């Protein structure tokens, strides 16, 4: 697994005529080495000869048991001085760094390094991470399965009069009980007029009869995340809200049906956006159609009207059209979809997308 990832990276660096890569992003370090530390807990140095994980003694015992054979562990408190020393030892002349490198670290490394060029190579590892290997697909299946199970267990517990925070806390508890490590983000519960807020974090607002409630959630399992949204009704809702729901649902179904190896990002966006616009809600669909997920909750590829990047097998996408009407409420429906050689597989189809109605 790690051998393949490292070799793919080295090929990309060779094509860019780079001798090595200096890695500080926590997700990228984990992708290459399995290291569970975050930003600031170490660095990874990739050269033509080796892959070094440079970190301190807090992680030494854990890493001795888990570090891939392809990776050499270096224990020191001075990550950056050691990285500069190892770079010189490896004869690196052109060293790349990620585009999210902190300026203070760049400034320090620029002083320490003995290289001809210390250059940004934006998106190199992120591009590799877009295409999941089988280990990642397995982890994503587990993450989505736990999230689906937690939501389905939540439904019988819901009732009018709960607060948004109570709903979020109960869902988070159920997911952890099923084996989730942590929430992918602060669980969104937006009821009534607050449903018009695409990222409306849960509040003390009481859920009332006749309201739609948008619940956006996901959980980490084995380091990989999920991202699901369902909008449900508490009691009978208005005909306008029902129409908005059906509009979003039809748009989402049409988008998912178009997912295949080779489809352009802009085409997926167009399918849903044109339908929603034709129903009179174009201005109320005010975000992208979806994004990749994996180690991070937002990865490539992004699904946007301005991107012509093609989807490929083992991309894992969210498909999440929405309509948000100020003062009234909103609807978003989101599923996690794996691109396959034959088309797609919806990993979160275990939660119905028919409008769920919670009785008073």
BAKEDO-64492 format. One record per residue: x, y, z of N, C-alpha, C, O, CB in turn; residue in one letter. Coordinates in steps of 0.2 Angstrom, whole numbers, plus 5000, padded with zeros to 4 digits. Each point is the difference from the previous one (the first is absolute). Glycine has a CB too. Layout:
REM residues N
XYZXYZXYZXYZXYZA;...
REM end
This chain:
REM residues 360
500449945000499650065000500450065000500050044995499149905011X;501450074999500450065001500550004994500250054998499649965014X;500449934986500550004995499750034993500450044997500149865008X;498950084994499750034994499950075000500150044995499349855004X;500450145007499950075001500750044999500050054996499049925011X;501550004996500650034999500350004993500350054998499949925014X;499749974985500350004993499650054995500350034996500049855007X;499050124998499650054996500350075001500050044996499049885005X;501150105006500350075001500750014997500150054997499249955014X;501149954990500750014997499950014992500450034997500149905013X;499150034987499950014993499850074998500250034995499549855004X;499850155005499850064999500550055001500150054996498849925007X;501550025002500650055001500550004995500350054998499549935014X;500349964985500549994995499850044994500450034996499949865008X;499050104994499750044994500150085001500150034995499149875003X;500850125008500150075002500750025001500250065001498749945004X;501649954994500750015001500250035007500450045001499649984987X;499649955017500150015007500449945003499949954998499150135002X;501549945004500449955004499749975006500249955003500850104992X;498549995008499749985006499450045002499850054996501349915007X;498550025002499550045002500050015008500149955003499250014987X;500650105012499950015008499350005002499650054997501550025002X;498749895005499249995001499950025008500349975004499649944987X;499650135010499850025007499349995001499850005006501150084994X;498749924995499349995001499849935003500349954998499550134992X;499849925015499949945004499749954996500149945001499850135009X;499649954986499649954996500549974995500049944998499050125003X;501549984996500449974995500649965003500249954997499650154996X;500449925013500549955004499649935001500449955000500250165006X;498849904996499749935002499949964993500149945001499350125009X;500449974985500049974994500649964998500049944997499250154999X;501449945005500649974998500349955005500449964998499850144995X;499649915013500449965005499649975006500249965003500750124995X;498449945002499649985005500150035007499649995005500449904989X;500450165006500150045006499450045002499650034996501649995001X;498649975009499350035003500150075003499550035002500149855000X;501050154998500150075002499750054996499949984994501149985012X;498950104996499750054996500650054997500649995001498349995005X;500850074992500550064998500450025006499750015005499550034986X;501449975008500550025005500249945004500450025005499050084995X;500449844999500349945004500649974997500249955003498650045002X;501450034989500549974997500050024992499650044998500449865010X;500550074989500050014992500249944997500349955003500050174999X;499549874992500249954995500550034995499850054997499149885005X;501650044997500550024994500049944995500349945002500450135006X;499149944986500049954995500650024995500050064998498849925003X;501749984998500550014995500049944996499749955000501050125008X;499849934987500049944995500249945004499949954997500450134994X;500149935014500349945003499549975006500149945001501150114996X;498450005006499749975006499450055002499950054997501249915007X;498550015001499550045003500150005007500149955004499150024987X;500950095012500250015007499450035004499750054997501549965000X;498649965008499550035005500450035006500349965004498749964992X;501050155005500450035005499550035005499650044999501349994993X;499149945014499650025005500349995007500649985000498449994993X;500750045012500350005007499849945004499649964997500450165003X;500349875006500049945004499349985002499849955002501350075001X;498450034997499349985002499749954996499649965002500350165001X;500349874991499749964995500549934999499849964996499650144998X;501149905009500549954998499849935001500049964995500950125008X;498849905003499849935001499449984996500049954997500450075014X;499250034988499449984995500249994993499849954997499550125010X;501249974991500250004993500549934999500049984994499950155005X;500449855006500449944999499649944998500249964997500650095011X;498649954995499649954998499550004994499849954997500250045015X;500050074986499550014994500350034994499750004995499550025013X;501450014992500350034994500149964994500349945001500250145007X;499349934986500149964995500849994998500450045002498550004993X;501349905003500749994999500350054995500650015000499149875002X;499950154994500350054995500250065003500350044996499049914995X;500550065015500150075003500549995006500049965004498950084993X;501650015003500550005005499850055005499950064999501049904993X;499150025015499950045005500650045003500549975001498549965002X;500950144998500650045003499750035005499550045000501149984989X;499649975017499850035007500450065001500650005002498949895002X;500250174997500450065002499450055002499550004997501549984995X;499250075012499650065001500050054995499650055000500549925012X;500450034984500150064995499949974993500549984997500450085011X;498449934990499849974994500450044994500249974995498750005010X;501150094995500250044995500750004998500350004995498850085007X;501349935004500849994999500149934997500549994996499750095014X;499549874993500149934998499849994992500449974997499449995015X;499750074986499850004993500550034996500149974994498750035009X;501450064999500550034996500749964999500350004995499250115009X;500749865002500649965000499949944995500449984996499850055016X;499249934989499949954996499950014992500249964996499249995014X;500450114989499950034993500750004997500149984994498850085008X;501549975002500750014997500449944999500349984995499750135011X;499949844999500349935000499749974994500449964997499750035015X;499350024985499749964995500250034993499849984995499349995012X;501350094993500250044994499450034997500050014993500949915006X;498650105004499450034997500250074998500250045004499049895003X;500650094987500150064997499450044999499950065001501149904993X;498450015004499450034999499549965005499849954999500550084989X;499550015017499549975005499450045000499950065000501049915007X;498549994992499450035000499650005007500249975005499749994984X;499650085012499650015006499350014998499850024995501250025012X;498649944998499350014999499750075000500450045003499549855002X;499650124992499750074999499750035007499950065000499949924988X;500149975017499850035006500550005005499950015006499049954992X;501850045000500550015005500050065004499950064996500849874996X;499350075014500050075004500650044998500549974999498949975011X;500550124990500550054998500650005004500650004998498650074997X;500749925012500550005005500549944999500650005000498750065008X;500449884990500449944998500350014994500649984999498649955007X;500550104989500350014993500750055002500549984997498450014996X;501050065010500550055002500649965003500650024998498650085003X;500649865004500649965004500349964995500649995000498850025011X;500249954985500349954996500550034994500549984998498549945005X;500750144995500450034995500750025002500550014996498450045000X;501249975011500650015003500449945001500650004999498950105006X;500249844997500449945002500249964994500549975000498850035010X;500350004984500149964995500650024996500250064999498649915000X;501649984998500550014995499849964994500249954998500750055011X;498750044987499749984994500050054995500150065002499249865004X;500650074988500050054995499350034999499950064999501049884995X;498650025007499350025000499649975005500049945002500150084986X;499550025016499549985005499350034997499850065001501049935009X;498849964987499450034996499449975002499949945002500950074988X;498650035009499449975001499849954995500150014994499550095012X;500149844995499749954996499349995002499849955002501350004995X;498550105001499349995003499649944997500049994994500050145007X;499649845004499549954998500349934998499649964998499850144999X;501349895004500249944998499849945004499749954997501350114999X;499049945010499849955004499250005000499749945001501350065006X;498750064993499350005000499749964994499549975000500550145006X;500449904988499749974994500149925001499549974997500950134996X;500149885010500049935001499549975005499749954998501550065000X;498650035007499549985004499350004997499649975003501150085006X;499249984986499350004997499849934998499449985000500850144996X;500349845002499949934997500149955006500649995002499750044986X;499249945015500149965006500249934998499849974995499350105010X;501449914999500249934999499549955004499550035003501750004995X;498949915002499549955002499950015008499549995003500749934987X;500450095013500050015007499650065002499650005005501549954996X;498950104995499650065002499349994998499650025004501450054994X;498849904997499349984998499749965006499550015002500849994986X;500149955015499749965005499950055006499549995004501149914992X;499950145006499950055006499450044999499650025004501649984998X;498750034991499450044999499449965000499450035002501350044991X;499349875005499349965001499949995007499450015002500849934988X;500250055014499950005008499850065003499550005004501449914996X;499450154998499850065002499350024998499550025004501650024996X;498749954994499350014998499549965003499550025001501050024988X;499749895012499549965003499850025007499549995002501049924990X;500050115012499950025006499650065001499550015004501649944999X;499050104992499650065000499349984998499550035003501550044994X;498949894998499349984998499749975006499450015001501049974987X;499949975015499749975006499850045006499550005002501149904995X;499850155004499950055005499450044999499650015004501649994999X;498750024991499550054998499349965000499550025003501350044990X;499249875005499449965000499849995007499449995002500949964987X;500250045016499849995007499850075003499649995005501349924995X;499350144997499750075003499350014998499650035005501550014994X;498749944996499350024997499449985005499650045002500849944987X;499649965014499549995005500050045007499550005003500549884992X;500650155006500150045006499750084999500050035005501049894998X;498950094991499950074998499250025002499649964999501350044992X;499050065011499350035001500050075000500550035002499349875005X;499650134992500050075001500150025007499849975004499350034986X;501250065010500250035007500749995002500350035005498649954998X;501549974993500750005001500450064998499750044995500249835003X;500650145005500450064997500549974995500149944999499950125012X;500349994984500449974995500749975004500249954997499450144995X;500649945013500649975003499849935003500549965000499950165003X;499049874999499949935003500049954994500249955001499150105008X;500549974985500049964995500749984998500249944999498750114997X;501550005003500750004998500449955006500449964998499650154996X;499949915012500349965005499849925000500449965001499750155006X;499349884992499849935000500349964994500249955001498750095004X;501150004989500349964994500749995001500349954999498950114994X;501249995010500749995001500149945005500549964999499750174999X;499449875007500049955005499949934997500449955001499250135008X;499949914987499949944997500549984995500249945000498650085001X;501550024996500649994995500649975004500349954998499350144994X;500649955013500549975004499949945003500449955001499950175002X;499149864999499849945003500149944995500249955002499050115006X;500749964986500149954994500749994998500249964996498750075001X;501650025006500749994998500350064997500649994998499149895001X;499950175000500450064997500550035005499950005006499050024987X;501650015004500550035004499850075002500150025006500849914988X;498950115001499850075002499550024994500049974994501150055013X;498650044994499650034994500550034995500550025002498550005006X;500849984986500450024995500050085000500450034998499349874995X;499850135010499950075001499450015005499749955002500750084986X;499550035015499550015004499349994997499950034995500850065011X;498949864996499449984997499550054999499950045005500349855000X;499650124989499550054998499349985001499849954997501050104995X;498849995012499349995001499750064999500150055004500049855003X;499550114987499750074999499349994999499849974995501350075000X;498549995009499349995000499650064998500250065001499949855007X;499350084988499650064999500450054995500349984996499050005015X;500650084991500350054996500850005000500350024995498750055008X;501349895002500749995000500249964995500649994999499450035013X;499649944985500249954995500250044993500349974996498949955009X;500750144995500350044995500750025001500350034995498650025003X;501449935007500750015002500449944998499949955003499850135006X;500649914985500449944998500449975005500149945001499950104988X;500350005016500449975005499850025007500450035004500649974988X;498349995009499750025006500249965006499649955001499550104992X;501449965011500149965005499549995005499650055001501649984998X;498749925005499549985005500050065005500550025003499549854995X;499450155004499950055005499549975005499849955000500450154992X;499649955013499549985005499250014997499649995004501350045005X;499149994985499350014997499649935000500349954999500250144993X;498949925010499549945001499749994993499850044997500049995015X;500249904986499749984994499250005001499849975005501349964992X;498650104998499350015001499649964994500349984995499950135010X;499249884996499649964995499950044994500050065000499449895009X;500750024985499950034994500750034997500050034995498950005008X;501749955000500650024998500449944997499949945001500150155008X;500449934986500549964997500650015004500250055002499349954986X;500949945013500650015004500649964996499949944998499450065013X;501250044987500649974996500549985005500250045005499650044986X;500449865008500549975005500649984995499949954996499250015013X;501550074992500649994996500549975005500250035005499650064987X;500449855007500549965005500449964996500049984994499150025015X;501449974995500549964998500549985005500150045005499850004983X;500449905012500449985005500749964997500049974995499050025013X;501550024996500649974999500149935002499849995006500750124994X;499749844996500149935002500649984997500150014994498749975007X;501749995002500649984998500450064996500349994995499349895004X;500350185003500350064997499650034994500350054997500849905007X;498450014994499650034994499350025001499749975005501049954988X;499150135004499450035002499449994995500049964995500750135009X;498749934998499450004996499750075000500150045005499749834998X;499750144993499750075000499349994997499949994994501250075005X;498449945005499349984998499550065002500150035005500249844996X;499250144995499550055002499349974998499949974995500950135004X;498849915006499349984999499550065003500250035005500049854995X;499350144996499550055003499449965001499749974996500850134998X;499249915012499449965002499550055003500150065002500649845001X;498750084997499450045002499849985007499949945002499750074986X;500250045016499749995006499350025000499850055000501349975006X;498549934993499350014999499950024993500449994996499450045016X;499649994986499850024993500350074999499950045003499049894998X;501450074993500350064997499650034995499649964997501650005006X;499050104995499650044995500149974993500549964999499650145008X;499549914988500049974993500750034997500349974996498450025003X;501450085003500650034997500749965002500449994996499050125004X;500649875007500649965002500049934997500549984999499450095012X;499549904988500049944997500350004993500349964997498750015010X;500850094989500250014993500850015000500349974996498550085001X;501449995008500750015000500449935001500549994997499350135008X;499949845000500349945001500149954994500549984998499150035014X;499849994985500049964994500450024994500349964996498650015007X;501250104997500550034995500749985001500449984996498850115003X;501049915007500749985002500149934999500549984998499550115011X;499549874993500149935000500049984992500549954999498950035012X;500250044985500149994993500650024997500349964996498550055003X;501550055003500650024997500649955003500449994996499250135004X;500349865006500649965002500049934997500549984998499450085013X;499549914988499949944996500350014993500349954998498750025009X;500950084990500250014993500850015000500349974995498650095002X;501349975008500850015000500349935001500549984996499450145009X;499949855000500349935002499949954994500549974998499250055014X;499849994984499949954994500550024995500149964995498750035007X;501550074998500550024995500749985002500550024996498750075000X;500949895010500749985003500349944996499749955000500050105011X;500949964986500349954997500850024999500150065000498849904994X;501549995004500750014999500050044994499949984994500549915011X;499950174995500150054994499550065000500150044996500349864998X;499150105010499550055000500450075003500349995005498749934996X;500850134996500350075002499750025006499450005001500950034987X;500150005016499750045006499550054998499450005003501749985003X;499050064989499550054998499449974998499450035000501550044997X;499149875000499449964997499549985006499450015000501349964990X;499750005015499649985006499650065003499450005002501449915000X;499650154999499750065003499450024995499550025003501650015002X;499049974989499550034995499449965001499450035000501550014992X;499149905008499449955000499550025006499450014999501349904996X;499650105011499650025006499850075000499450025001501249905005X;499950134992499850075000499550024995499650045001501649985003X;498849954990499650024995499249985002499650044999501349954992X;499149955012499349985002499850045006499450035000500949864997X;500150135008499850045005499850074998499550035002501249915006X;499750094987499850064997499450004996499650055001501649974998X;498649934998499449994996499450005005499450024998501249924993X;499550045015499550005005499950075003499650005005500649874997X;500250174996500050075003500450025006499950055004499049944992X;501649965006500450015006500750004998500449995005498849955002X;501050094987500750004999500450045004500649985002499150014987X;500150075013500450045005500049985007500450025004499250074989X;499949865008500049975007500549945001500049975005498850084996X;501549934993500549955001500750034999500250014995499049905000X;501150115011500550045000500749975002500450045003498750055000X;501049854996500649975001500249954995499649984996500250045016X;500849954988500249944996499549945001499749995005501550064994X;498949914996499649945000500349945004499649965002500050074987X;501049975012500349955004500850015000500350044998498749885000X;501350035006500750005001500249935002499649965001500450165002X;500749874996500249945003500149995007500050055004500649944985X;499449955014500149995007500549945000500149964996498850085008X;501449965002500549955002500350015006499749995005500650004983X;500450025013500350025006499850065003499950015006501149934990X;498850114999499750065002499350014998499849964995501350095003X;498549995005499350014998499950034993499549994997500250015016X;500850044985499950044994500749984996500550035002498750065003X;500749874990500649994996499850004992499450024999501149905010X;499950084987499849994993499849934998500149955004500750144993X;498849914998499950054995499350045002499649975003501049964988X;499450135007499550045002499550004994500249994994500550095013X;498649934994499550004995499850074999499650025005500149854997X;500550164993499850074999499950024993500349964995500450065015X;498950034989499950024993500650024996500050004994498850035010X;501749995000500650034997500549954999500650024998499150095007X;500249834997500649954999499849954995499449975000500950055012X;500249964984499949954995500449945001500049954996499850144996X;500449905014500449945002499549944999499450005002501450075006X;499549874990499649944999500049965006500649995003499650024985X;499349965014499949955006500449944997499949984994499050075011X;501449915000500349944998499849955005499850015006501250054989X;499149875004499949955004500350015007500650015000499349914990X;499750075015500350005007500050075003500350025005500349884993X;499150154998499950075003499449985005499549964998500950114992X;499649975016499449995004499750075001500450055002500149855004X;498950114991499750075000499450005004499749965002500750054987X;499550055014499450025002499550034995500350044996500249985016X;498949974988499550034995499550035004499649975004500649954987X;499850155010499650045005499750064997500250055003500649905005X;498750054987499750064998499550025006499849965005500250004983X;499950115012499650025005499650074998500250034995500649925013X;498750064995499650064999499950045007499849965005499649994985X;500750115010500050045007499650064999500250054996500949905007X;498350065000499650054999500050045006499749985005499649964987X;500950125008500150045006499350015003499550024997501550044999X;498949945011499450015003499549945000499649995004500650124994X;500049844998499549944999500449945003499749965004499750094986X;501249935007500349945002500449984994500150034995499049945013X;501249974992500449974995500049925000499749975005501050134996X;499549884994500149924999500749994997500250034995498549965003X;501649965005500649974996500049935001499849975006500950134996X;499549864993500049935000500749984998500250024994498549965004X;501649985006500749994998500249925001499849975005500550154998X;500049854992500249935000500850004998500250044997498649925001X;501549995004500749984999500049954995499849945001500650095010X;499949994983499949954994500749994997500550044999498450014998X;501349885003500649984997500049994992499549964998500749985013X;500250094986500149994993500349934998500549985003499650144995X;499549844998500249934999500249994992499750044996499649925014X;501049994988500149994993499349994996500050024994501149925009X;498450045001499349994996499650065001499450004997500749885005X;500150175002499650065002500150035007500450045001498749914991X;500550025012500050035007499749955005499649964998500450164998X;500249895010499749975006499850055005500550035003500149864995X;498850115004499850055006500149965006499749965002499450104991X;501449975011500249975006499550015006500049975005501250034991X;498450055003499550035005499349994999499650035003501350055000X;499049874992499349994998499649965006499449994999501050014989X;499949985017499749975006499550055003499649985005501349944996X;499150144998499650055003499550024994500350034995500550015014X;498649954992499550024995500150084998500150045004499149875000X;500750104990499950084998499350024999499950064998501249934996X;498449965007499350025000499950055006500449995005499249904989X;500050165006499950045005499849965007499449985000500350124991X;500749915014499849975006499650045004500250065001500949884999X;498350045003499650045004500049985007499849945001499550094989X;500950015015500049985007499350025002499850065000501549955002X;498349945001499450025003500050055006500549995004499149904991X;499950155005500050045006500049965007500050035005499450064988X;
REM end
